[in-house]
């Protein structure tokens, strides 16, 4: 009677333990959900940071490609040559300025000396008496004034040149300051880009090291789990062998020590024994598992074993989640690196295609330039021939105008212009020639008419005589 009650108590204890473990599992699930909800913002921030860093890396790579492009290299070379020329001009102009300043100081010194001599001579002239001394003083004063005038003109010319040189020096200094500012900005941007690239490289190296470390830890955990599983399988097999041996021995002893019963009683008894054996097997299995756990953990207290199991389960779950997150991040980073490499290859191909297109356009422009040059030479030759023909025509027009004595020639003489025919006054000559031709034609026509009229008039003997008493037209 004691066996079934103990079995019931053990089942009840196992159910209580199972319900307790389920409650703890639910609590652990809630804790895990809270931890994951608290970790998500940090992961989101890290992902945003990785995205910003990748975009900054793209910008830096594009800026580096742009700085290393052929156009920028040519522009930098031209700027360097221009700066060298400007520095040489600055040195030359600064030397000239120093020379002019030394000349100015010398002229100022000479001017002060002349002014002192003039003052001395004036003071002496006021104190002296006599006409000869006055005349000598006047000549000396005029000579000194002439000398002062020449010195002042030289001084003014030097001042004007100095002013121009100052303006040019100020312009060169402004250009130099602008170049220095641009150069400092470019150097600062280059250093910032280098620092960002170094930070990204360090972050990538640290991430790779962490990945290697976690991968090695994961491999070690897998190996440990495999060893534990093999050990557990061996122990389970040994326990199963011992249990089978004890069951066979018990059955043998029971069959030897009991009397023979009827078939129904034997069947019921066999069924009961089978159920008891099954319960005992389950109980022994649980006890063996608990003993192996106690022996493996080195702890006899069940509560402490449960706490240790819960703690290790949480740690393993946290490690598993962290490893999954790290693997996902590494996969994302590898995908980003592949995308970056693909974009770099595409940009390189685009750059090569652009260079080829630029070369083709340059060749086309060169051929167009050669054609334009040939066309220009042909047009210049045609223009020269046309100019020669025009000069000949203008010379013929001038000869005709001079031989026909046009009316516009006196007007041109009064205006003070040249008598030669050019493109500006050719129309005037042509109009005067047309007018002269029209007048000549009119004169010829009038002469023809007069000759015809003379031919038609009768001779003088056939004319009718006037009567004597008729007064003359004058008297009337």
Secondary structure, DSSP 8 states (H G I E B T S, - for coil): -HHHHHHHHHHHHHHHHHHHHHHHHHHHHHHHHHHHHHHHHHHHHHHHHHHHHHHHHHHHHHHHHHHTSHHHHHHHHHHHHHHHHHHHHHHHHHHHHHHHHHHHHHHHHHHHHHHHHHHHHHHHHHH--SHHHHHHHHHHHHHHHHHHHHHHHHHHHHHHHHHHHHHHHHHHHHHHHHHHHHHHHHHHHHHHHHHHHHHHHHHHHHHHHHHHHHHHHHHHHHHHHHHHHHHHHHHHHHHHHHHHHHHHHHHHHHHHHS----HHHHHHHHHHHHHHHHHHHHHHHHHHHHHHHHHHHT---HHHHHHHHHHHHHHHHHHHHHHHHHHHHHHHHHHHHHHHHHHHHHHHHHHHHHHHHHHHHHHHHHHHHHHHHHHHHHHHHHHHHHHHHHHHHHHHHHHHHHHHT-THHHHHHHHT--SS--TTTHHHHHHHHHHHHHHHHHHHHHHHHHHHHHHHS--GGGS----TTS--TTT-
